[in-house]
Amino acid sequence: MLLDSLVAQISVALLGGAAAETLHWYALSRKPEALAQYQAGPIYWAATVAMILLGGAMPLLYLQGSSSALLCFHLGAATPVIVQKLIANVPSATARQGERTVSLKDFLRW
């Protein structure tokens, strides 16, 4: 399907971003000890919304004119995954000592 309007392209990219984040939360559900902490923290929900919106913004940066719905969906889905992998693999400046708690960096690692 060919999408001619920017609104349609952004909408499909937002669906792609939402699909990637749904997969991310599904992966987190496989870690029940951390899931409860992530669900309760507004910072994690804000990060989820930010990733979806970032994916939705990609057609603005990449596309001009008509484009396929599949490409828009792919841009929306790939962007959160790429950003999450980049952030999760940034080396820590210092080693942690003491009790380990979940962090935003841990949240993005899946």
NUVEXMAR-427032 format. One record per residue: residue in one letter; residue number from 1; x, y, z of N, C-alpha, C in turn. Coordinates in Angstrom, 1 decimal. Layout:
<pts>
<type->A&seq->NUM&n_x->X&n_y->Y&n_z->Z&ca_x->X&ca_y->Y&ca_z->Z&c_x->X&c_y->Y&c_z->Z>
...
</pts>
This chain:
<pts>
<type->M&seq->1&n_x->0.8&n_y->-1.2&n_z->0.0&ca_x->0.0&ca_y->0.0&ca_z->0.0&c_x->0.9&c_y->1.2&c_z->0.0>
<type->L&seq->2&n_x->0.5&n_y->2.2&n_z->-0.8&ca_x->1.3&ca_y->3.4&ca_z->-0.9&c_x->0.6&c_y->4.5&c_z->-0.1>
<type->L&seq->3&n_x->1.4&n_y->5.2&n_z->0.7&ca_x->0.9&ca_y->6.2&ca_z->1.6&c_x->1.4&c_y->7.6&c_z->1.0>
<type->D&seq->4&n_x->0.4&n_y->8.4&n_z->0.7&ca_x->0.8&ca_y->9.7&ca_z->0.0&c_x->0.9&c_y->10.9&c_z->1.0>
<type->S&seq->5&n_x->0.1&n_y->10.8&n_z->2.1&ca_x->0.2&ca_y->11.9&ca_z->3.1&c_x->1.1&c_y->11.7&c_z->4.2>
<type->L&seq->6&n_x->1.7&n_y->12.7&n_z->4.7&ca_x->2.6&ca_y->12.7&ca_z->5.8&c_x->1.9&c_y->12.2&c_z->7.1>
<type->V&seq->7&n_x->0.7&n_y->12.5&n_z->7.2&ca_x->-0.1&ca_y->12.1&ca_z->8.4&c_x->-0.3&c_y->10.6&c_z->8.4>
<type->A&seq->8&n_x->-0.5&n_y->10.0&n_z->7.3&ca_x->-0.7&ca_y->8.5&ca_z->7.1&c_x->0.7&c_y->7.9&c_z->7.4>
<type->Q&seq->9&n_x->1.7&n_y->8.4&n_z->6.9&ca_x->3.1&ca_y->7.9&ca_z->7.1&c_x->3.5&c_y->7.9&c_z->8.6>
<type->I&seq->10&n_x->3.2&n_y->9.0&n_z->9.2&ca_x->3.5&ca_y->9.1&ca_z->10.7&c_x->2.6&c_y->8.2&c_z->11.5>
<type->S&seq->11&n_x->1.4&n_y->8.0&n_z->11.1&ca_x->0.5&ca_y->7.1&ca_z->11.8&c_x->0.9&c_y->5.7&c_z->11.7>
<type->V&seq->12&n_x->1.4&n_y->5.2&n_z->10.6&ca_x->1.9&ca_y->3.9&ca_z->10.4&c_x->3.2&c_y->3.7&c_z->11.1>
<type->A&seq->13&n_x->4.0&n_y->4.7&n_z->11.1&ca_x->5.3&ca_y->4.6&ca_z->11.9&c_x->5.0&c_y->4.6&c_z->13.4>
<type->L&seq->14&n_x->4.0&n_y->5.3&n_z->13.9&ca_x->3.6&ca_y->5.2&ca_z->15.3&c_x->3.2&c_y->3.8&c_z->15.6>
<type->L&seq->15&n_x->2.4&n_y->3.2&n_z->14.7&ca_x->2.0&ca_y->1.8&ca_z->14.9&c_x->3.3&c_y->0.9&c_z->15.0>
<type->G&seq->16&n_x->4.2&n_y->1.1&n_z->14.2&ca_x->5.5&ca_y->0.3&ca_z->14.2&c_x->6.2&c_y->0.5&c_z->15.5>
<type->G&seq->17&n_x->6.3&n_y->1.8&n_z->16.0&ca_x->6.9&ca_y->2.1&ca_z->17.3&c_x->6.2&c_y->1.4&c_z->18.4>
<type->A&seq->18&n_x->4.8&n_y->1.4&n_z->18.4&ca_x->4.0&ca_y->0.8&ca_z->19.4&c_x->4.2&c_y->-0.7&c_z->19.4>
<type->A&seq->19&n_x->4.4&n_y->-1.3&n_z->18.2&ca_x->4.6&ca_y->-2.8&ca_z->18.1&c_x->6.0&c_y->-3.1&c_z->18.7>
<type->A&seq->20&n_x->7.0&n_y->-2.3&n_z->18.5&ca_x->8.3&ca_y->-2.6&ca_z->19.1&c_x->8.2&c_y->-2.5&c_z->20.6>
<type->E&seq->21&n_x->7.5&n_y->-1.5&n_z->21.1&ca_x->7.4&ca_y->-1.3&ca_z->22.5&c_x->6.6&c_y->-2.4&c_z->23.2>
<type->T&seq->22&n_x->5.6&n_y->-2.9&n_z->22.5&ca_x->4.8&ca_y->-4.0&ca_z->23.0&c_x->5.6&c_y->-5.2&c_z->23.1>
<type->L&seq->23&n_x->6.5&n_y->-5.5&n_z->22.1&ca_x->7.4&ca_y->-6.6&ca_z->22.2&c_x->8.4&c_y->-6.4&c_z->23.3>
<type->H&seq->24&n_x->8.8&n_y->-5.1&n_z->23.6&ca_x->9.7&ca_y->-4.9&ca_z->24.7&c_x->9.1&c_y->-5.2&c_z->26.0>
<type->W&seq->25&n_x->7.9&n_y->-4.7&n_z->26.2&ca_x->7.2&ca_y->-5.0&ca_z->27.5&c_x->6.9&c_y->-6.5&c_z->27.6>
<type->Y&seq->26&n_x->6.6&n_y->-7.2&n_z->26.5&ca_x->6.5&ca_y->-8.7&ca_z->26.6&c_x->7.8&c_y->-9.3&c_z->27.0>
<type->A&seq->27&n_x->8.9&n_y->-8.9&n_z->26.5&ca_x->10.2&ca_y->-9.4&ca_z->26.9&c_x->10.4&c_y->-9.1&c_z->28.4>
<type->L&seq->28&n_x->10.0&n_y->-8.0&n_z->28.9&ca_x->10.1&ca_y->-7.6&ca_z->30.3&c_x->9.2&c_y->-8.5&c_z->31.2>
<type->S&seq->29&n_x->8.1&n_y->-9.0&n_z->30.6&ca_x->7.2&ca_y->-9.8&ca_z->31.4&c_x->7.8&c_y->-11.2&c_z->31.7>
<type->R&seq->30&n_x->8.9&n_y->-11.5&n_z->31.0&ca_x->9.6&ca_y->-12.7&ca_z->31.2&c_x->10.5&c_y->-12.6&c_z->32.4>
<type->K&seq->31&n_x->10.7&n_y->-11.4&n_z->32.9&ca_x->11.5&ca_y->-11.1&ca_z->34.1&c_x->10.5&c_y->-10.6&c_z->35.2>
<type->P&seq->32&n_x->9.8&n_y->-11.5&n_z->35.8&ca_x->8.7&ca_y->-11.0&ca_z->36.7&c_x->9.2&c_y->-10.2&c_z->37.9>
<type->E&seq->33&n_x->10.4&n_y->-10.5&n_z->38.4&ca_x->11.0&ca_y->-9.7&ca_z->39.5&c_x->11.2&c_y->-8.3&c_z->39.2>
<type->A&seq->34&n_x->11.5&n_y->-7.9&n_z->38.0&ca_x->11.7&ca_y->-6.6&ca_z->37.6&c_x->10.5&c_y->-5.9&c_z->37.0>
<type->L&seq->35&n_x->9.6&n_y->-6.7&n_z->36.4&ca_x->8.4&ca_y->-6.1&ca_z->35.8&c_x->7.6&c_y->-5.3&c_z->36.7>
<type->A&seq->36&n_x->7.4&n_y->-5.7&n_z->38.0&ca_x->6.6&ca_y->-5.0&ca_z->38.9&c_x->7.2&c_y->-3.6&c_z->39.2>
<type->Q&seq->37&n_x->8.5&n_y->-3.5&n_z->39.3&ca_x->9.2&ca_y->-2.2&ca_z->39.5&c_x->9.1&c_y->-1.3&c_z->38.3>
<type->Y&seq->38&n_x->9.2&n_y->-1.9&n_z->37.1&ca_x->9.1&ca_y->-1.1&ca_z->35.9&c_x->7.6&c_y->-0.6&c_z->35.7>
<type->Q&seq->39&n_x->6.6&n_y->-1.4&n_z->35.9&ca_x->5.3&ca_y->-1.0&ca_z->35.8&c_x->4.9&c_y->0.1&c_z->36.7>
<type->A&seq->40&n_x->5.5&n_y->0.2&n_z->37.8&ca_x->5.1&ca_y->1.2&ca_z->38.8&c_x->5.9&c_y->2.5&c_z->38.6>
<type->G&seq->41&n_x->6.9&n_y->2.5&n_z->37.8&ca_x->7.7&ca_y->3.7&ca_z->37.6&c_x->7.3&c_y->4.6&c_z->36.4>
<type->P&seq->42&n_x->6.9&n_y->5.8&n_z->36.7&ca_x->6.4&ca_y->6.7&ca_z->35.6&c_x->7.6&c_y->7.0&c_z->34.6>
<type->I&seq->43&n_x->8.8&n_y->6.9&n_z->35.0&ca_x->9.9&ca_y->7.2&ca_z->34.1&c_x->10.0&c_y->6.1&c_z->33.0>
<type->Y&seq->44&n_x->9.6&n_y->4.9&n_z->33.3&ca_x->9.6&ca_y->3.8&ca_z->32.3&c_x->8.5&c_y->4.0&c_z->31.3>
<type->W&seq->45&n_x->7.3&n_y->4.4&n_z->31.8&ca_x->6.2&ca_y->4.7&ca_z->30.9&c_x->6.5&c_y->5.9&c_z->30.0>
<type->A&seq->46&n_x->7.2&n_y->6.9&n_z->30.5&ca_x->7.6&ca_y->8.1&ca_z->29.8&c_x->8.6&c_y->7.6&c_z->28.7>
<type->A&seq->47&n_x->9.5&n_y->6.7&n_z->29.0&ca_x->10.5&ca_y->6.2&ca_z->28.1&c_x->9.8&c_y->5.5&c_z->27.0>
<type->T&seq->48&n_x->8.8&n_y->4.7&n_z->27.3&ca_x->8.0&ca_y->3.9&ca_z->26.3&c_x->7.3&c_y->4.9&c_z->25.3>
<type->V&seq->49&n_x->6.7&n_y->5.9&n_z->25.9&ca_x->6.0&ca_y->6.9&ca_z->25.0&c_x->7.0&c_y->7.6&c_z->24.1>
<type->A&seq->50&n_x->8.1&n_y->8.0&n_z->24.7&ca_x->9.1&ca_y->8.7&ca_z->24.0&c_x->9.7&c_y->7.8&c_z->22.8>
<type->M&seq->51&n_x->9.9&n_y->6.5&n_z->23.0&ca_x->10.3&ca_y->5.7&ca_z->22.0&c_x->9.3&c_y->5.5&c_z->20.9>
<type->I&seq->52&n_x->8.0&n_y->5.5&n_z->21.2&ca_x->7.0&ca_y->5.4&ca_z->20.2&c_x->7.0&c_y->6.7&c_z->19.4>
<type->L&seq->53&n_x->7.0&n_y->7.8&n_z->20.0&ca_x->7.0&ca_y->9.1&ca_z->19.3&c_x->8.3&c_y->9.3&c_z->18.5>
<type->L&seq->54&n_x->9.4&n_y->8.8&n_z->18.9&ca_x->10.6&ca_y->8.9&ca_z->18.2&c_x->10.5&c_y->8.1&c_z->16.9>
<type->G&seq->55&n_x->9.9&n_y->6.9&n_z->17.0&ca_x->9.6&ca_y->6.1&ca_z->15.8&c_x->8.7&c_y->6.8&c_z->14.9>
<type->G&seq->56&n_x->7.7&n_y->7.4&n_z->15.4&ca_x->6.7&ca_y->8.1&ca_z->14.6&c_x->7.3&c_y->9.3&c_z->13.9>
<type->A&seq->57&n_x->8.4&n_y->9.9&n_z->14.4&ca_x->9.0&ca_y->11.1&ca_z->13.8&c_x->9.9&c_y->10.7&c_z->12.6>
<type->M&seq->58&n_x->10.3&n_y->9.5&n_z->12.5&ca_x->11.3&ca_y->9.1&ca_z->11.4&c_x->10.8&c_y->9.4&c_z->10.0>
<type->P&seq->59&n_x->9.5&n_y->9.2&n_z->9.7&ca_x->9.1&ca_y->9.6&ca_z->8.3&c_x->9.4&c_y->11.1&c_z->8.0>
<type->L&seq->60&n_x->9.4&n_y->11.9&n_z->9.0&ca_x->9.7&ca_y->13.3&ca_z->8.8&c_x->11.1&c_y->13.5&c_z->8.3>
<type->L&seq->61&n_x->12.0&n_y->12.7&n_z->8.9&ca_x->13.4&ca_y->12.8&ca_z->8.6&c_x->13.9&c_y->12.0&c_z->7.3>
<type->Y&seq->62&n_x->13.2&n_y->10.9&n_z->7.1&ca_x->13.7&ca_y->10.0&ca_z->6.0&c_x->12.9&c_y->10.1&c_z->4.7>
<type->L&seq->63&n_x->11.6&n_y->10.4&n_z->4.7&ca_x->10.8&ca_y->10.3&ca_z->3.5&c_x->10.4&c_y->11.6&c_z->2.9>
<type->Q&seq->64&n_x->10.3&n_y->11.6&n_z->1.6&ca_x->9.7&ca_y->12.7&ca_z->0.9&c_x->8.7&c_y->12.1&c_z->-0.1>
<type->G&seq->65&n_x->7.5&n_y->12.7&n_z->-0.2&ca_x->6.5&ca_y->12.2&ca_z->-1.1&c_x->5.9&c_y->10.9&c_z->-0.7>
<type->S&seq->66&n_x->5.5&n_y->10.1&n_z->-1.6&ca_x->4.8&ca_y->8.8&ca_z->-1.3&c_x->5.8&c_y->7.8&c_z->-0.8>
<type->S&seq->67&n_x->5.3&n_y->6.9&n_z->-0.1&ca_x->6.2&ca_y->5.8&ca_z->0.4&c_x->5.3&c_y->4.6&c_z->0.8>
<type->S&seq->68&n_x->5.8&n_y->3.4&n_z->0.9&ca_x->5.1&ca_y->2.2&ca_z->1.2&c_x->4.8&c_y->2.2&c_z->2.7>
<type->A&seq->69&n_x->3.6&n_y->1.6&n_z->3.0&ca_x->3.2&ca_y->1.5&ca_z->4.4&c_x->4.2&c_y->0.6&c_z->5.2>
<type->L&seq->70&n_x->4.7&n_y->-0.4&n_z->4.5&ca_x->5.7&ca_y->-1.3&ca_z->5.1&c_x->7.0&c_y->-0.6&c_z->5.5>
<type->L&seq->71&n_x->7.4&n_y->0.3&n_z->4.7&ca_x->8.6&ca_y->1.1&ca_z->5.0&c_x->8.4&c_y->2.0&c_z->6.2>
<type->C&seq->72&n_x->7.2&n_y->2.6&n_z->6.2&ca_x->6.9&ca_y->3.5&ca_z->7.4&c_x->6.8&c_y->2.7&c_z->8.7>
<type->F&seq->73&n_x->6.1&n_y->1.5&n_z->8.6&ca_x->6.0&ca_y->0.6&ca_z->9.8&c_x->7.4&c_y->0.2&c_z->10.2>
<type->H&seq->74&n_x->8.3&n_y->-0.1&n_z->9.3&ca_x->9.6&ca_y->-0.6&ca_z->9.6&c_x->10.4&c_y->0.6&c_z->10.3>
<type->L&seq->75&n_x->10.3&n_y->1.8&n_z->9.7&ca_x->11.0&ca_y->2.9&ca_z->10.4&c_x->10.6&c_y->3.1&c_z->11.8>
<type->G&seq->76&n_x->9.3&n_y->3.0&n_z->12.0&ca_x->8.7&ca_y->3.2&ca_z->13.3&c_x->9.2&c_y->2.1&c_z->14.3>
<type->A&seq->77&n_x->9.2&n_y->0.9&n_z->13.8&ca_x->9.6&ca_y->-0.3&ca_z->14.7&c_x->11.1&c_y->-0.3&c_z->14.9>
<type->A&seq->78&n_x->11.9&n_y->0.0&n_z->13.9&ca_x->13.3&ca_y->-0.2&ca_z->14.0&c_x->13.9&c_y->0.9&c_z->14.9>
<type->T&seq->79&n_x->13.4&n_y->2.1&n_z->14.9&ca_x->14.0&ca_y->3.2&ca_z->15.7&c_x->14.1&c_y->2.9&c_z->17.2>
<type->P&seq->80&n_x->13.0&n_y->2.5&n_z->17.8&ca_x->13.1&ca_y->2.3&ca_z->19.3&c_x->14.1&c_y->1.1&c_z->19.6>
<type->V&seq->81&n_x->14.1&n_y->0.1&n_z->18.7&ca_x->15.0&ca_y->-1.0&ca_z->19.0&c_x->16.5&c_y->-0.6&c_z->18.8>
<type->I&seq->82&n_x->16.8&n_y->0.2&n_z->17.8&ca_x->18.1&ca_y->0.7&ca_z->17.7&c_x->18.6&c_y->1.6&c_z->18.8>
<type->V&seq->83&n_x->17.7&n_y->2.5&n_z->19.2&ca_x->18.0&ca_y->3.4&ca_z->20.3&c_x->18.2&c_y->2.6&c_z->21.6>
<type->Q&seq->84&n_x->17.3&n_y->1.7&n_z->21.9&ca_x->17.4&ca_y->0.9&ca_z->23.1&c_x->18.7&c_y->0.1&c_z->23.1>
<type->K&seq->85&n_x->19.1&n_y->-0.5&n_z->22.0&ca_x->20.3&ca_y->-1.3&ca_z->22.0&c_x->21.5&c_y->-0.4&c_z->22.2>
<type->L&seq->86&n_x->21.5&n_y->0.8&n_z->21.6&ca_x->22.6&ca_y->1.7&ca_z->21.8&c_x->22.8&c_y->2.1&c_z->23.2>
<type->I&seq->87&n_x->21.7&n_y->2.5&n_z->23.9&ca_x->21.7&ca_y->2.9&ca_z->25.3&c_x->22.1&c_y->1.8&c_z->26.2>
<type->A&seq->88&n_x->21.6&n_y->0.6&n_z->25.9&ca_x->21.8&ca_y->-0.5&ca_z->26.8&c_x->23.3&c_y->-1.0&c_z->26.8>
<type->N&seq->89&n_x->23.9&n_y->-0.7&n_z->25.7&ca_x->25.3&ca_y->-1.2&ca_z->25.5&c_x->26.4&c_y->-0.1&c_z->25.8>
<type->V&seq->90&n_x->25.9&n_y->1.0&n_z->26.3&ca_x->26.9&ca_y->2.0&ca_z->26.8&c_x->27.6&c_y->1.5&c_z->28.0>
<type->P&seq->91&n_x->28.9&n_y->1.5&n_z->28.0&ca_x->29.6&ca_y->1.0&ca_z->29.2&c_x->29.3&c_y->1.9&c_z->30.5>
<type->S&seq->92&n_x->29.2&n_y->1.3&n_z->31.6&ca_x->29.1&ca_y->2.0&ca_z->32.8&c_x->30.4&c_y->2.7&c_z->33.2>
<type->A&seq->93&n_x->30.4&n_y->3.9&n_z->33.7&ca_x->31.6&ca_y->4.6&ca_z->34.1&c_x->32.1&c_y->4.0&c_z->35.4>
<type->T&seq->94&n_x->31.3&n_y->3.6&n_z->36.3&ca_x->31.7&ca_y->3.0&ca_z->37.5&c_x->31.0&c_y->1.7&c_z->37.8>
<type->A&seq->95&n_x->31.6&n_y->0.8&n_z->38.5&ca_x->31.0&ca_y->-0.4&ca_z->38.9&c_x->30.0&c_y->-0.2&c_z->40.1>
<type->R&seq->96&n_x->29.0&n_y->-0.9&n_z->40.1&ca_x->28.0&ca_y->-0.8&ca_z->41.1&c_x->28.4&c_y->-1.6&c_z->42.3>
<type->Q&seq->97&n_x->28.1&n_y->-1.1&n_z->43.5&ca_x->28.4&ca_y->-1.8&ca_z->44.7&c_x->27.1&c_y->-1.8&c_z->45.5>
<type->G&seq->98&n_x->27.0&n_y->-2.8&n_z->46.3&ca_x->25.8&ca_y->-2.9&ca_z->47.1&c_x->24.6&c_y->-3.6&c_z->46.4>
<type->E&seq->99&n_x->23.4&n_y->-3.3&n_z->46.9&ca_x->22.3&ca_y->-4.0&ca_z->46.3&c_x->22.0&c_y->-3.5&c_z->44.9>
<type->R&seq->100&n_x->21.7&n_y->-4.4&n_z->44.1&ca_x->21.4&ca_y->-4.0&ca_z->42.7&c_x->19.9&c_y->-3.7&c_z->42.6>
<type->T&seq->101&n_x->19.6&n_y->-2.6&n_z->41.9&ca_x->18.2&ca_y->-2.2&ca_z->41.7&c_x->18.1&c_y->-1.9&c_z->40.2>
<type->V&seq->102&n_x->16.8&n_y->-1.9&n_z->39.7&ca_x->16.6&ca_y->-1.7&ca_z->38.3&c_x->16.8&c_y->-0.3&c_z->37.9>
<type->S&seq->103&n_x->17.3&n_y->0.0&n_z->36.7&ca_x->17.5&ca_y->1.3&ca_z->36.3&c_x->17.0&c_y->1.5&c_z->34.9>
<type->L&seq->104&n_x->17.0&n_y->2.7&n_z->34.4&ca_x->16.5&ca_y->3.0&ca_z->33.0&c_x->17.4&c_y->2.2&c_z->32.0>
<type->K&seq->105&n_x->18.7&n_y->2.1&n_z->32.3&ca_x->19.5&ca_y->1.4&ca_z->31.4&c_x->19.2&c_y->-0.1&c_z->31.4>
<type->D&seq->106&n_x->18.8&n_y->-0.6&n_z->32.6&ca_x->18.4&ca_y->-2.0&ca_z->32.6&c_x->17.1&c_y->-2.2&c_z->31.9>
<type->F&seq->107&n_x->16.2&n_y->-1.2&n_z->32.1&ca_x->14.9&ca_y->-1.3&ca_z->31.4&c_x->15.0&c_y->-1.4&c_z->29.9>
<type->L&seq->108&n_x->16.0&n_y->-0.7&n_z->29.3&ca_x->16.2&ca_y->-0.7&ca_z->27.9&c_x->17.0&c_y->-1.9&c_z->27.4>
<type->R&seq->109&n_x->17.5&n_y->-2.7&n_z->28.3&ca_x->18.2&ca_y->-3.9&ca_z->27.9&c_x->17.2&c_y->-5.1&c_z->27.8>
<type->W&seq->110&n_x->17.0&n_y->-5.6&n_z->26.7&ca_x->16.1&ca_y->-6.7&ca_z->26.5&c_x->16.6&c_y->-7.6&c_z->25.4>
</pts>
